[in-house]
Amino acid sequence: MEHRHSFELALPGLAVGAVAGAAAGGLTLIAGQPAGTAALSALLLATPLGLLGGGYGLLMSRGTIRPGLFAPAGLYWLAGFPLARLVQETALGLVLAGEVVLAGGLPGFLAYQAMVSLGFALGFVWLHERLMPYWLLRVRGRNPRARELLGRYVAHAEVLRRTAERRRAPRKGAR
């Protein structure tokens, strides 16, 4: 039962990561690559990004990553995104050409992917933060871990609401 509860909490991140990887495959097609290459590229990126996205959801469910914070997610994807891209490029090179060629060599490739990862992290967190609460509302009745995580989301939303109210409130002595 515990594994099912964990899997349910991993699903939104898995979906966001997989869709992002598939979208990148679509961009490969737009860039002029053959449809088969684009499909393989999409699969080879969607798989690791989906697995890493699911891992992100599991870390949230355990309280390691809290809702509304970017820094932990940025660090997570700073390591995860270059790894996913390395898996994709390595597998794609081996399947299509029988060799692996990384632009800039391994250090240059990983450095560039690390820079790109923060943009990916922003998009991932933005989408995940919009999907996860709705998913938690849906599964909270049968998943105690979902109820607990939903409580953390609600507490975070309350803090944001109170902060916004304080900012809107007129200050003493102000006209």
TORTIDREN-284927 format. One record per residue (C-alpha): residue number from 1; x, y, z. Coordinates in steps of 0.25 Angstrom, whole numbers. Example, Ala and Ser with C-alpha at 12.3 -4.5 7.8 and 13.67 -1.06 7.14 Angstrom:
REM residues 2
1 | 49 | -18 | 31;
2 | 55 | -4 | 29;
This chain:
REM residues 175
1 | 0 | 0 | 0;
2 | 11 | 10 | 3;
3 | 17 | 8 | -11;
4 | 4 | 11 | -17;
5 | 3 | 24 | -9;
6 | 17 | 28 | -13;
7 | 14 | 25 | -27;
8 | 2 | 34 | -27;
9 | 10 | 45 | -22;
10 | 21 | 43 | -32;
11 | 11 | 44 | -44;
12 | 10 | 59 | -46;
13 | 25 | 60 | -47;
14 | 26 | 48 | -55;
15 | 16 | 54 | -65;
16 | 22 | 68 | -65;
17 | 36 | 62 | -68;
18 | 31 | 53 | -79;
19 | 23 | 63 | -86;
20 | 35 | 73 | -86;
21 | 44 | 62 | -92;
22 | 34 | 59 | -102;
23 | 32 | 74 | -106;
24 | 47 | 74 | -108;
25 | 46 | 63 | -118;
26 | 36 | 71 | -125;
27 | 46 | 83 | -126;
28 | 56 | 73 | -132;
29 | 46 | 70 | -143;
30 | 43 | 85 | -145;
31 | 59 | 87 | -146;
32 | 58 | 78 | -158;
33 | 62 | 64 | -153;
34 | 55 | 52 | -158;
35 | 42 | 47 | -151;
36 | 49 | 35 | -146;
37 | 60 | 42 | -140;
38 | 51 | 52 | -134;
39 | 43 | 41 | -128;
40 | 55 | 34 | -122;
41 | 60 | 47 | -117;
42 | 47 | 50 | -110;
43 | 46 | 36 | -104;
44 | 61 | 37 | -99;
45 | 59 | 50 | -92;
46 | 44 | 48 | -87;
47 | 49 | 35 | -80;
48 | 59 | 41 | -71;
49 | 52 | 54 | -69;
50 | 40 | 46 | -65;
51 | 47 | 38 | -55;
52 | 54 | 50 | -49;
53 | 41 | 57 | -49;
54 | 35 | 46 | -41;
55 | 47 | 46 | -32;
56 | 44 | 61 | -30;
57 | 29 | 57 | -26;
58 | 35 | 47 | -16;
59 | 44 | 57 | -10;
60 | 32 | 66 | -8;
61 | 24 | 56 | -1;
62 | 35 | 53 | 9;
63 | 37 | 68 | 12;
64 | 51 | 69 | 6;
65 | 46 | 79 | -4;
66 | 35 | 88 | 1;
67 | 24 | 95 | -8;
68 | 27 | 109 | -13;
69 | 42 | 108 | -12;
70 | 51 | 109 | -24;
71 | 65 | 107 | -19;
72 | 64 | 92 | -15;
73 | 57 | 90 | -29;
74 | 68 | 97 | -36;
75 | 79 | 89 | -29;
76 | 71 | 76 | -32;
77 | 70 | 80 | -47;
78 | 84 | 85 | -47;
79 | 89 | 71 | -45;
80 | 77 | 64 | -52;
81 | 75 | 71 | -65;
82 | 90 | 70 | -70;
83 | 89 | 55 | -66;
84 | 76 | 53 | -74;
85 | 82 | 60 | -86;
86 | 95 | 52 | -85;
87 | 86 | 39 | -85;
88 | 79 | 44 | -97;
89 | 91 | 48 | -105;
90 | 99 | 36 | -102;
91 | 88 | 26 | -105;
92 | 84 | 34 | -118;
93 | 98 | 35 | -123;
94 | 100 | 20 | -120;
95 | 87 | 16 | -127;
96 | 88 | 25 | -139;
97 | 104 | 26 | -142;
98 | 110 | 15 | -133;
99 | 118 | 26 | -125;
100 | 116 | 37 | -115;
101 | 120 | 51 | -119;
102 | 117 | 62 | -109;
103 | 118 | 76 | -114;
104 | 129 | 83 | -106;
105 | 133 | 69 | -100;
106 | 128 | 64 | -87;
107 | 132 | 76 | -78;
108 | 126 | 86 | -88;
109 | 114 | 78 | -91;
110 | 111 | 77 | -76;
111 | 114 | 91 | -73;
112 | 104 | 96 | -84;
113 | 93 | 87 | -79;
114 | 95 | 91 | -65;
115 | 93 | 106 | -70;
116 | 80 | 101 | -77;
117 | 75 | 93 | -66;
118 | 71 | 106 | -58;
119 | 62 | 110 | -69;
120 | 56 | 96 | -69;
121 | 55 | 96 | -54;
122 | 47 | 109 | -54;
123 | 37 | 103 | -64;
124 | 36 | 90 | -57;
125 | 33 | 96 | -44;
126 | 23 | 106 | -50;
127 | 15 | 94 | -56;
128 | 17 | 84 | -45;
129 | 12 | 95 | -34;
130 | 0 | 97 | -43;
131 | -3 | 82 | -45;
132 | 1 | 76 | -31;
133 | -10 | 82 | -22;
134 | -21 | 78 | -32;
135 | -16 | 64 | -32;
136 | -15 | 64 | -17;
137 | -29 | 68 | -15;
138 | -33 | 56 | -24;
139 | -25 | 45 | -17;
140 | -25 | 51 | -2;
141 | -37 | 42 | 1;
142 | -29 | 29 | -1;
143 | -15 | 34 | 1;
144 | -11 | 39 | 15;
145 | 2 | 44 | 9;
146 | -6 | 52 | -1;
147 | -14 | 58 | 11;
148 | -1 | 62 | 18;
149 | 5 | 68 | 6;
150 | -8 | 76 | 3;
151 | -7 | 81 | 17;
152 | 7 | 87 | 14;
153 | 2 | 93 | 1;
154 | -10 | 99 | 9;
155 | -1 | 105 | 20;
156 | 8 | 111 | 9;
157 | -4 | 117 | 2;
158 | -8 | 123 | 16;
159 | 6 | 129 | 18;
160 | 5 | 135 | 4;
161 | -9 | 141 | 6;
162 | -5 | 147 | 20;
163 | 7 | 153 | 13;
164 | -1 | 159 | 2;
165 | -11 | 165 | 12;
166 | -1 | 172 | 20;
167 | 5 | 178 | 8;
168 | -8 | 183 | 3;
169 | -12 | 188 | 17;
170 | -10 | 203 | 19;
171 | 2 | 207 | 27;
172 | 0 | 216 | 40;
173 | 4 | 230 | 37;
174 | 3 | 228 | 22;
175 | -7 | 237 | 14;
